[in-house]
Amino acid sequence: MSLEKNKSFLSPLERIEGPLLEERGVKLWMKRDDLLSEDNHHAFCGNKWRKLKYNLIRAKSEAHDTLLTFGGAYSNHIAAVASAGQVRGFHTIGIIRGERMTPLNPTLQFAEACGMQLHFVSRSAYRNRHTNSFLSELSHQFGDFFPIPEGGTNQLALKGAAELGEEINQQLAGGPPDYVGVCCGTGGTLAGLITGSDPQTSLLGFSVLKGDFLTKEVQQLLNESSYTGQHSWHIHTQYHFGGYAKFDQRLIDFINWFGEKKGILLDPIYTGKMMFGIWDLIEKGHFPKGSRIVAVHTGGLQGIEGFNERFGELIKK
Ligand SMILES: *Cc1c(COP(=O)(O)O)cnc(C)c1O
C-alpha cells in the first residue's frame, strides 16, 4: 500500500451541535482521526497513525524489517505499532513495562495476535530504556531493528501530526479555526499540530497527566524542529482527574452522555478528558462569542475493553 498522502485517509471533520453551544454562541467540530484506520481494529489509527506515518517510511527506506518500541501494558502506542507492523509487513517487538500476566489483557492479546513479540522488563530496567547500554543490550538480543520511542514521539512524529493541522484548515469552510484542542501525553501531537496550523489559530492542549512539565517538553520539541512560528498555545493542566488513567464518576458520566447525545465514543484515558475540558471551558464562557473550535479525536478506543475489564463495564460502547 502506498504510504504517500492518500485521499482515502482523509478523516472527517464533523459538526457537533447542542443547546450549550448555541447559548454560548460558539461553533464546535470534531476531527475524527479515530476513523483514520487501515485495519478496522481501532489500533493503527488516530494520532498514532499520524505519528507513525513518517517513522514507517523511514524504517522502510533504511531497509529495516523490524520495529522495536516501548510501552505500558495498556498502551495505545503498543497496539498501534503491532497493528502497523501487521498491515505494513514489519516484524514488531514490544518492550513492555512490568511482568507478564496470564491471561494477557486485551491490548497485549491484540498485540500478540498481530504478531508482536512481547518482551517484559522490570520497572527499574524499563526506566533505563533511554540509555545506550539498554539499547545495545536489546540489539544484542534482537539483532537489527528500527527503534521507536515510547508513545512514538520524535521529530518524524511531529511531521505527521503537522498534517493534521493542514487538513483541518483545508476541510473547515470559512477559514482556519480560532481554536484547536487536543489531549497530551508526551505532547508530540500538540507540538506537530502547532507547526502545521494557521498562525491565527490558538492551540489548546489538555494534559492527561498530573503536573505542568508538558509545556517545557512541547517547547523543547518545537526548539528541536525547524519551527519558527509564533502561534499562541497553552496546555490546560486541570483536567487530568488525578493523573494518568485516573478517573471519577463525573468523567465516566460525561463520556457516556457524550456518546449517547452526540453519537461519538470517547475513551477514558485521553479523548474523554480533553472533551470534558473543552465542554467545561465552553460552559464557563472561556471562548468569545463567535469562536470556531475544533476538537481532535485522537483515537484510543482500543483501550476501552481493557479499561472496562479492569474497572467494571463503566464505558457504554
Ligand atoms: C497516545 C495518545 C495521545 C497522546 O499523544 P501525545 O502525542 O503523546 O501527546 C492522545 N490521545 C490518544 C488517543 C492517544 O492514544
The ligand as a Gaussian input file, in Angstrom:
#p B3LYP/6-31G(d) Opt

LIG

0 1
 C       -1.064000       8.378000      22.706000
 C       -2.308000       9.162000      22.706000
 C       -2.320000      10.539000      22.979000
 C       -1.100000      11.276000      23.416000
 O       -0.394000      11.797000      22.350000
 P        0.976000      12.570000      22.568000
 O        1.474000      12.851000      21.229000
 O        1.884000      11.611000      23.312000
 O        0.712000      13.757000      23.397000
 C       -3.516000      11.227000      22.852000
 N       -4.658000      10.589000      22.532000
 C       -4.685000       9.268000      22.302000
 C       -5.985000       8.638000      21.981000
 C       -3.521000       8.521000      22.375000
 O       -3.561000       7.201000      22.133000

